[in-house]
Amino acid sequence: MSLEFNPISSFARIQRAPNLDKENLTPSNSYDAMVVLLDDFLRANNISKLLAYYKNKLNAVEEFTIEFDVNAYESSRQLKSIFKDIKELSLGQKVVTILNLILSHGDFSNNHKPVIIDQPEDNLDSRYIYKNLVEQLRQLKEKRQIIIATHNSTLVTNSLSENVIIMESDGEHGWISKYGYALSPPIKKEILNILEGGPGSFKHRQSVFNDVIS
């Protein structure tokens, strides 16, 4: 970033240079120095120069991107952080990235409007859904309303949905057939039939994995 075109740097060089001991700046105190400098800059009524500078910088930038730690949600093990450009991620990794941006955005923007997501389980493995997404939804629903359209039983039951709405359709029209708390017997029966494939399918999977379930 050129000093000649950076209003904050110019301000520091002209008005604050005698008060800045550059030799004693360290990673631990350089942030505090920048905060003081920026505060002085704004108090000096140079906000218009600052806005103009960054507006010009944004107009000059041809492309923005974001990097994502591909090991952040891969396993419960502690793996080395590996950052990749979002354009290089697999479809599943892109879904994880976007979901994390959506679900965490409200904490930074103080936005608590309802969140509506259509089938967040698409392209996600079941381990990620159970270990990460479910926990995120449990925490987020304490702050804002979440509406999800899903065919995934893990999302419905493990996130402890307060209201599960069962939809039916004749191919032309859709309607609500039942609704209620996720763990109420009538709704659990619907979840079993629609999302688990029915009692026979569920019992078969249970028998297949029974010898490896501790």
Sequence and secondary structure as in RCSB ss.txt:
>XXXX:A:sequence
MSLEFNPISSFARIQRAPNLDKENLTPSNSYDAMVVLLDDFLRANNISKLLAYYKNKLNAVEEFTIEFDVNAYES
SRQLKSIFKDIKELSLGQKVVTILNLILSHGDFSNNHKPVIIDQPEDNLDSRYIYKNLVEQLRQLKEKRQIIIAT
HNSTLVTNSLSENVIIMESDGEHGWISKYGYALSPPIKKEILNILEGGPGSFKHRQSVFNDVIS
>XXXX:A:secstr
  GGG HHHHHIIIIIGGG  GGG  TTTHHHHHHHHHHHHHHTT HHHHHHHHHHHHHH      EEETTTTT 
SS     EEEGGGS HHHHHHHHHHHHHHHHHHHT    EEEE TTTT  HHHIIIIIHHHHHHHTTTS EEEE 
  HHHHHHTT S EEEEEE SS EEEEEEE TTSHHHHHHHHHHTS  HHHHHHHHHHHGGG  
